[in-house]
Amino acid sequence: MTTDLGTPGASAASTGARTVAPTGLTDEERLLRDTTREFAAREIAPGAAERDEEERYDRTIFTRMGELGLTAVPFPESVGGAGFGYRAWTLVMEEVAYADMAMAVSLSVHILAQYSVVTWGTPEQRAWWLPDMLSGEKLGAFALTEPQAGSDASSLRLRAEPVGPADAPTGYRLTGTKIWITNGIEAERYLVFATVDPSAGARGITAFLVEAGTPGFTFGRRERKLGIRSDTASELIFEGAEVPVGNRLGEEGQGYKIALSALGEGRISIAAACVGLAQSALDAAARYLTERSAFGGPLSDQQGLRFMLAEMAQKIASARALTRTAAEMKDRGENIAEASSLAKWTASDAAMSVTTDAVQLFGGSGYSREFPVERMMRDAKGAQIYEGTNQIHRLIVADHLLQRIGRQG
Ligand SMILES: Cc1cc2nc3c(=O)[nH]c(=O)nc-3n(C[C@H](O)[C@H](O)[C@H](O)COP(=O)(O)OP(=O)(O)OC[C@H]3O[C@@H](n4cnc5c(N)ncnc54)[C@H](O)[C@@H]3O)c2cc1C
């Protein structure tokens, strides 16, 4: 299949083969991947540059992903999901990010906001929260970060004051501010982490399900970002917003555990998205080198540039393999804390490196907003920061290895 990526303003869509593409997929997984690839090339990629330029979230694309069933892919059929699991989910993330990283991040966070309810919710909470989100009618957000609590999420301060008797509250009043919340002003459903006891650190953190429109819950400033600019990230402001006790997810004090388990899942999603983004940049660069002539032939004849392409492919293949390992561990119910950190760290570094090289291989055109690779490079950077910075992933991996040899620091 040919594409026009070397042409100014062209989209990043391609249905071409991928570097060491996953093998051993079931027929259903292949169909899911191919359907997503075709949909993303047709409906997501064409407007990606324009949406980025205008910093505009296109809700109709999210709605279409819902109609296609993409918003339910990893979850079990017992809760209304599509029953595919996480290996299949990584295929979807890769294909969506190949077309547009911003839309992939939005979808990833939407899945994150459902995951905790699938895992920790009561039957009543699942019946309330999930159907409209699995179908893509309502968009979700995951609200953990605060102005003074990012990597050190256990120090969050958003206060949840019990309403009614202390031993049997009827509800909670939420007061405080969240920042950098993806899907921010666009979403209808927010998973919000607050503390019932600021002096208790992680042990006070409690999770709440909050709907847009709850009195006392409003939005502050929208972040002006380097990349994934069509996806919104905003401040959430809570001024005594009251939610009934039935909106508390899990018990008081279980919120930190809920957040960490969700982030383990989210890191697999983001790793897969980074693989798709990097592959998109590599394919664009490889095509450009075959189309651009200099010194008497196509640039792809230059051995130094061929080496660069090969090294980009090597990074993508390594990241894809680690991501798949983490996803398969998740599907088997194994502990994924270390594997998902390794996958996210490796894949986001691969995406940063590969997209930067793609800009280099495009020469001056790479630095122009008329071509897609500068956007890909900007889109890659955030993935080294959100869902745990890559410094934090080094800490997690080191903790695990020291625990294994019995020398926890
Ligand atoms: C595009 C984008 C989307 C986001 N979406 C969401 C969202 O949907 N929901 C949400 O809750 N949050 C979201 N975030 C916030 C994100 O999770 C935080 O930015 C991230 O966790 C880092 O926190 P921080 O910005 O406070 O940086 P800090 O924690 O202040 O870190 C600053 C620097 O110090 C390093 N550092 C910190 N502690 C250590 C340590 N112990 N050892 C070594 N290095 C350390 C960090 O790696 C970083 O380099 C998003 C952020 C971005 C950029």
The ligand as an SDF file (V2000), in Angstrom:
LIG
                    3D

 53 58  0  0  0  0  0  0  0  0999 V2000
    0.2040   15.6420   28.9290 C   0  0  0  0  0  0  0  0  0  0  0  0
   -0.0380   15.2840   30.3670 C   0  0  0  0  0  0  0  0  0  0  0  0
   -1.2120   14.6390   30.7070 C   0  0  0  0  0  0  0  0  0  0  0  0
   -1.4690   14.3300   32.0560 C   0  0  0  0  0  0  0  0  0  0  0  0
   -2.6500   13.7040   32.3840 N   0  0  0  0  0  0  0  0  0  0  0  0
   -2.9230   13.4460   33.6870 C   0  0  0  0  0  0  0  0  0  0  0  0
   -4.1930   12.8630   34.0650 C   0  0  0  0  0  0  0  0  0  0  0  0
   -5.0430   12.5550   33.2340 O   0  0  0  0  0  0  0  0  0  0  0  0
   -4.4230   12.6660   35.3900 N   0  0  0  0  0  0  0  0  0  0  0  0
   -3.5160   12.9760   36.3490 C   0  0  0  0  0  0  0  0  0  0  0  0
   -3.8100   12.7570   37.5190 O   0  0  0  0  0  0  0  0  0  0  0  0
   -2.3110   13.5200   36.0230 N   0  0  0  0  0  0  0  0  0  0  0  0
   -2.0020   13.7680   34.7170 C   0  0  0  0  0  0  0  0  0  0  0  0
   -0.7860   14.3290   34.3710 N   0  0  0  0  0  0  0  0  0  0  0  0
    0.1560   14.6960   35.4140 C   0  0  0  0  0  0  0  0  0  0  0  0
    1.3640   13.7750   35.4720 C   0  0  0  0  0  0  0  0  0  0  0  0
    0.9750   12.5250   35.9550 O   0  0  0  0  0  0  0  0  0  0  0  0
    2.4310   14.4450   36.3300 C   0  0  0  0  0  0  0  0  0  0  0  0
    2.8860   15.5860   35.6070 O   0  0  0  0  0  0  0  0  0  0  0  0
    3.6020   13.5180   36.6130 C   0  0  0  0  0  0  0  0  0  0  0  0
    3.2170   12.4900   37.4810 O   0  0  0  0  0  0  0  0  0  0  0  0
    4.7950   14.2600   37.2260 C   0  0  0  0  0  0  0  0  0  0  0  0
    4.4030   15.0320   38.2920 O   0  0  0  0  0  0  0  0  0  0  0  0
    4.8570   16.5750   38.3840 P   0  0  0  0  0  0  0  0  0  0  0  0
    4.4950   17.2130   37.0990 O   0  0  0  0  0  0  0  0  0  0  0  0
    4.2930   17.1480   39.6300 O   0  0  0  0  0  0  0  0  0  0  0  0
    6.4210   16.5330   38.4530 O   0  0  0  0  0  0  0  0  0  0  0  0
    7.3540   16.2970   39.8280 P   0  0  0  0  0  0  0  0  0  0  0  0
    6.7880   15.1660   40.5460 O   0  0  0  0  0  0  0  0  0  0  0  0
    7.3740   17.6330   40.5010 O   0  0  0  0  0  0  0  0  0  0  0  0
    8.7120   15.9630   39.1870 O   0  0  0  0  0  0  0  0  0  0  0  0
    9.6330   16.9270   38.6640 C   0  0  0  0  0  0  0  0  0  0  0  0
   10.8840   16.1730   38.1990 C   0  0  0  0  0  0  0  0  0  0  0  0
   11.5000   15.5110   39.3000 O   0  0  0  0  0  0  0  0  0  0  0  0
   11.5850   14.1080   39.0430 C   0  0  0  0  0  0  0  0  0  0  0  0
   11.3880   13.3940   40.3130 N   0  0  0  0  0  0  0  0  0  0  0  0
   10.3740   13.5740   41.2080 C   0  0  0  0  0  0  0  0  0  0  0  0
   10.5350   12.7600   42.2610 N   0  0  0  0  0  0  0  0  0  0  0  0
   11.6610   12.0390   42.0180 C   0  0  0  0  0  0  0  0  0  0  0  0
   12.3620   11.0450   42.7500 C   0  0  0  0  0  0  0  0  0  0  0  0
   11.9210   10.5800   43.9210 N   0  0  0  0  0  0  0  0  0  0  0  0
   13.5080   10.5350   42.2080 N   0  0  0  0  0  0  0  0  0  0  0  0
   13.9470   10.9630   41.0020 C   0  0  0  0  0  0  0  0  0  0  0  0
   13.3240   11.9110   40.2830 N   0  0  0  0  0  0  0  0  0  0  0  0
   12.1950   12.4400   40.7790 C   0  0  0  0  0  0  0  0  0  0  0  0
   10.5130   13.8170   38.0200 C   0  0  0  0  0  0  0  0  0  0  0  0
   10.7840   12.6440   37.2890 O   0  0  0  0  0  0  0  0  0  0  0  0
   10.5490   15.0750   37.1670 C   0  0  0  0  0  0  0  0  0  0  0  0
   11.5950   14.9480   36.2520 O   0  0  0  0  0  0  0  0  0  0  0  0
   -0.5110   14.6360   33.0420 C   0  0  0  0  0  0  0  0  0  0  0  0
    0.6860   15.2800   32.6760 C   0  0  0  0  0  0  0  0  0  0  0  0
    0.9310   15.5990   31.3600 C   0  0  0  0  0  0  0  0  0  0  0  0
    2.2280   16.2780   30.9940 C   0  0  0  0  0  0  0  0  0  0  0  0
  1  2  1  0
  2  3  1  0
  2 52  2  0
  3  4  2  0
  4  5  1  0
  4 50  1  0
  5  6  2  0
  6  7  1  0
  6 13  1  0
  7  8  2  0
  7  9  1  0
  9 10  1  0
 10 11  2  0
 10 12  1  0
 12 13  2  0
 13 14  1  0
 14 15  1  0
 14 50  1  0
 15 16  1  0
 16 17  1  0
 16 18  1  0
 18 19  1  0
 18 20  1  0
 20 21  1  0
 20 22  1  0
 22 23  1  0
 23 24  1  0
 24 25  2  0
 24 26  1  0
 24 27  1  0
 27 28  1  0
 28 29  2  0
 28 30  1  0
 28 31  1  0
 31 32  1  0
 32 33  1  0
 33 34  1  0
 33 48  1  0
 34 35  1  0
 35 36  1  0
 35 46  1  0
 36 37  1  0
 36 45  1  0
 37 38  2  0
 38 39  1  0
 39 40  1  0
 39 45  2  0
 40 41  1  0
 40 42  2  0
 42 43  1  0
 43 44  2  0
 44 45  1  0
 46 47  1  0
 46 48  1  0
 48 49  1  0
 50 51  2  0
 51 52  1  0
 52 53  1  0
M  END
$$$$
